[in-house]
Amino acid sequence: MQLETDRLIIREIRETDWERIHAYTSMTEVTQHTAWGPNTEEDTRAYVQDVMHSQQAQPREGFELAICLKSDGALLGGVGIHVMEKTNAEIGYVLHPAYQGKGYATEAALAILGFGFNELGIHRIYAKCRPHNTASENVMKKIGMQREGLLREHWFYKGSFHDSVLYSILAREYGAANGDPMLHM
């Protein structure tokens, strides 16, 4: 599976990607808002193996993909979509800090929305972030998601309870914004 945007190739994660993935999953500044990490080498290798195993699932409900630059193939982060029910899916994204603030997360998130609505037939796609993760929240706004609210202390990780901001977009909203009449229903 592969998606392309103006600047990116979004492709399946390969076993040989683990070192490049580990370069950012081992960073505290990247993992401060996540339920995982900072990763050890063993954590990252296990993650890559889990992803490769999920690529074989039938039906496939999880897509963890590498975000790579078209210009030189550099792996700069990851984007994913996970079908939670047949009509709902959750997306997420993470980038190496050297590539943040350049619109890559927004570009990758838009591509994964298109895949979810057009290929998977999802009705509603949502994303969550910690309330103080304004960069992630800004990506959600830029891709047309609407804030639904605050999930108070719904998630226990790293030793304490955490809030999340919840955003979503419906297929018809995505279709209207992207000129796709098939998704207006």
Steps between C-alpha positions, in 0.01 A plus 500: 500500500628846414357852495660800332460872559682796347804452725453163667488128446302326772579131493499178696757479777782255425724312743798704380325822614545428870813713549348807334179452701705458816673832432179683595314247719789507747475879548331636811388812313312281250348258751396750768144497358478127420405187690826339389866582525753618516577170331792272560643328193311189610172699517546636149594162353192347664280780363629441146436126536145568626435732206631245251279234658194730478569553128401136446168518689182422307297708521760761568391753759826677578730692271823635650693663218837670450502862384787551254616795295451458127818694432745266674299220665588612854266349759381793710217355704191288506126527442233246575132422479328236709147382433326489837163394368395450142398866476751674730876529492769682696802667343832599648832643384849561632802673348868528575555853643726595208196476271238663722348836414527449123149376426597133463267376776207686343584363155527143631185531712301626198624203298399253770155665525454452127602137532261445791201655330563397140660156538378372835153654480517650849218732610678685786870544565623640829824592670601584855785695654600631839351848565846665508612341171406801289702386197294182471177687564590747223546211255151374588354844431690537171368169365142607567429318823263655751557502873252276676618560853727404784528144627579554866759266656390220267846358444738359761860479383846582622372486856213749491167588342494728197243705314466498122350743254279318248458609137317332213393536139214328318520360149254759368704786651818364346323452166359853499840651583680292239246510218410132519126471425497131592572588863227766533239245606 
